[in-house]
Amino acid sequence: MILNALSITLIFIGFLSALLALWGGISSFILYKKWGRPFKPEEKTSLEDHSYLVLLIMAIVLIIRLINWPLFYVTLQSFIPDIEGAMCIFGVTQVKVGLTRFLEFLKPINFFLIGGWFILHVLDRATKTSPLMKRKLLLLSFISLLVLIDSMGDILLMIGIVPDSLVSCCTTVTDISSRPTRTTPESVFGPDYAQSLRILFFISHLALIGFIGANLKFKIFRRPILGFLFLLSILNAVLFILSQIEVFAPAMMRLPFHHCLYCLWQYVPVSIVLYLLFILGTFSVGWGFTTDLFGRQGEGIHLLPVFLKKIYLFALFFLSASLMMLLIHGLVS
Amino acid sequence: MKQKREWILLIIALIPILIAGCKNRTSEDRCDYDGFHVQPLYAVYFSLQDGSEKKYCSLVCASMSFSALKKQIREVRVVDEPSGNKINALGAFFVESEVVTVPHVKNRIHVFAKKEDALKHIQTFKGNWVENPFR
């Protein structure tokens, strides 16, 4: 176990959120089961008070879990000097490959679900009759389960990473010619796959921005359209990752044969902002869809267009800003 | 209207900051393959036809670049481990042993200018001869 301020913080947060997620998950599921049943006025007041307490505490836990995602990578970065052979976060991930990969997969899912839940929570709070409470509680109990798994994973990983472990780093994995990020597009686009990836990414990114802009202008917040935007944002995210690994990251680092994204964050720290903007933009598109999916009930229906407009404006801003950064980087490079 | 102008001013002010941030910090002793800090004892140097030089932190990084740059390379220089002198790779002896020199790529290939030094390393660290990776 490597002890430093960050790992201690991560373990502390892990314990705290695991305990509260367990309590909050069970409580919200019980409340979900009870919500909507006929009760006496004093019982109903008690139920409402209890649910507000659960929501308040869980909202704090979920905010902490949102911060946990970047904190996780900062902590892994802090371990680099203690792991022999690690030159970037990739090397640290090699100490406990399976668990780290699982957490790296789970954390963005949690971030997305928590963000989506918060929007739903804010939408529900804006109403007078809380029509979304039942859905909110059910979603919360599911998110609590994921938060519990994530927190336990964090603790296990922090305990499992021992100092002076010998690992080999990204160069021997991300740069080999048989890497899937190269072979897959190469099999589709041929030897000039890098150029095709670059063009395809710009097309999909601009198309996504264009569709969001058109949606905002004509205010067409219909579910099939929002679903299409969500799917397009997923496709765009896949193209973003592929083109980053194969095209943009080597160019930004000025290391034409090196394809490690962790090294990119290390050598060009401003790229973290680019990634943050892209993630928030992509997730906002998804949040728009989930808000429409779960928020279309009771009073929520009337407030939904205003909320969706704000969410898609955020998406438009974040995606445009990330594109701007990428272009500026391209020009500077 | 005023709010819009403030936003535009903010974006204009942010652009130079972004441009400054986009210029990555390049250091003299950085490997031209993966950007890692180069230890002079295990470095490999490629002299290119255009007069420029590429520097690598290990034989692994250098050999991974070699295939892509083969046509442009005029000379490959490696470092003799016992003395620390730069020598032409064509005259060097390469030995693979249990000893790892550059951990992040797990490089186990060692370079020697003299055959007796290479033999000594083979005997001490259970090594074996390997071919020059830059042929």
Interface residues (C-beta under 8 A of the other chain):
Chain A: E84 G85 A86 M87 G91 L166 V167 S168 C169 C170 T171 T172 D175 M252 M253 R254 L255 F257 H258 C260 C263 Y267 V268 P269 V270 V273 M324 M325 I328 H329 V332 S333
Chain B: I15 L18 I19 G21 C22 K23 N24 R25 T26 D32 Y33 D34 G35 F36 V60 C61 M64 S65 A68 V100 P103 H104 V105 K106
